């Protein structure tokens, strides 16, 4: 069975998916990362509602092929890909440099800045 998309009630924005597993569901965020073990339907919905989209606005670091980390922001999230852009600190006129990652986003290539 395919994952079930869960949308926010107010505006219909997709928050993530509930992947059927056994007698329950595993919550998957928009980056394709599992956020729970197997939980019931209500817990899965509650988890996605609480998670929301705020984690997408956080600063991240992207691992370059040369082993260095670059500070980035998530620019777009689609079912099969995520686009991040080099964090320019909001500088007007700064070049817009984008990188594309597959979903699920490899955890060893993109990490939240702590």
C-alpha positions as CSV (number, residue, x, y, z in Angstrom):
1,X,0.0,0.0,0.0
2,X,1.2,3.5,-0.9
3,X,2.0,6.1,1.8
4,X,-1.0,8.3,2.7
5,X,-0.5,12.0,2.3
6,X,-1.4,14.2,5.3
7,X,-2.4,17.8,4.8
8,X,-2.8,20.7,7.1
9,X,-6.4,21.6,7.7
10,X,-6.1,25.3,7.4
11,X,-4.6,25.6,3.9
12,X,-4.3,22.0,2.6
13,X,-0.5,22.2,2.7
14,X,1.1,18.7,2.7
15,X,2.9,18.0,6.0
16,X,4.2,14.5,5.2
17,X,3.0,10.9,4.8
18,X,1.8,8.0,6.9
19,X,3.3,4.8,5.5
20,X,1.3,1.7,6.4
21,X,3.3,-0.9,8.2
22,X,1.8,-3.9,9.9
23,X,-1.1,-2.8,12.1
24,X,-0.1,0.9,12.1
25,X,1.7,3.7,10.3
26,X,5.2,5.2,10.2
27,X,5.4,9.0,9.9
28,X,7.6,10.3,7.1
29,X,8.4,14.0,6.8
30,X,8.8,16.0,3.6
31,X,12.5,15.2,3.5
32,X,11.7,11.5,3.4
33,X,12.9,10.8,6.9
34,X,11.0,8.6,9.3
35,X,9.8,10.5,12.4
36,X,8.3,7.6,14.4
37,X,8.2,3.9,14.7
38,X,4.9,2.1,14.1
39,X,2.1,4.2,15.6
40,X,-1.7,4.2,15.3
41,X,-3.5,6.5,12.8
42,X,-4.3,9.2,15.4
43,X,-0.7,9.4,16.7
44,X,0.6,9.6,13.1
45,X,-1.8,12.5,12.3
46,X,-0.9,14.2,15.6
47,X,2.8,13.8,15.0
48,X,2.6,15.4,11.5
49,X,0.3,18.2,12.8
50,X,2.8,19.0,15.6
51,X,5.8,18.7,13.3
52,X,4.3,21.2,10.8
53,X,6.6,22.8,8.3
54,X,8.8,24.9,10.6
55,X,11.8,22.5,10.3
56,X,12.0,23.5,6.6
57,X,12.8,27.1,7.6
58,X,15.8,26.1,9.8
59,X,19.4,26.6,8.6
60,X,21.0,23.4,7.2
61,X,24.5,22.4,6.0
62,X,25.1,20.6,2.8
63,X,28.2,18.3,2.4
64,X,30.1,19.0,-0.8
65,X,32.0,16.4,-2.7
66,X,35.3,17.8,-1.3
67,X,34.2,17.2,2.3
68,X,33.4,20.8,3.2
69,X,30.1,21.9,4.6
70,X,28.1,24.8,3.1
71,X,25.4,26.6,5.0
72,X,22.1,26.4,3.0
73,X,18.4,27.0,3.3
74,X,15.6,24.7,1.9
75,X,14.1,26.5,-1.1
76,X,11.7,23.9,-2.5
77,X,10.3,20.5,-1.5
78,X,8.7,18.2,-4.0
79,X,7.7,14.5,-3.8
80,X,10.9,13.4,-5.5
81,X,13.4,16.2,-4.9
82,X,14.5,18.9,-2.5
83,X,16.2,22.1,-3.7
84,X,18.5,24.0,-1.3
85,X,20.1,27.3,-1.9
86,X,23.3,28.7,-0.6
87,X,22.5,30.8,2.5
88,X,23.4,34.3,1.5
89,X,22.1,35.9,4.7
90,X,19.4,37.8,2.8
91,X,21.9,39.9,0.8
92,X,20.2,41.7,-2.0
93,X,21.8,41.0,-5.4
94,X,23.8,38.0,-4.1
95,X,24.1,35.2,-6.7
96,X,21.5,32.4,-6.2
97,X,23.2,29.1,-6.0
98,X,21.0,26.0,-5.8
99,X,21.6,22.3,-5.2
100,X,19.2,19.5,-5.8
101,X,18.9,16.4,-3.6
102,X,16.7,13.3,-3.9
103,X,14.0,12.4,-1.5
104,X,14.7,10.8,0.9
105,X,17.4,13.3,1.5
106,X,20.6,11.5,2.5
107,X,21.2,12.3,6.2
108,X,24.9,12.3,5.6
109,X,24.6,15.1,3.0
110,X,22.2,17.5,4.7
111,X,22.1,18.3,8.4
112,X,20.4,20.9,10.5
113,X,22.6,23.6,12.0
114,X,22.5,23.2,15.8
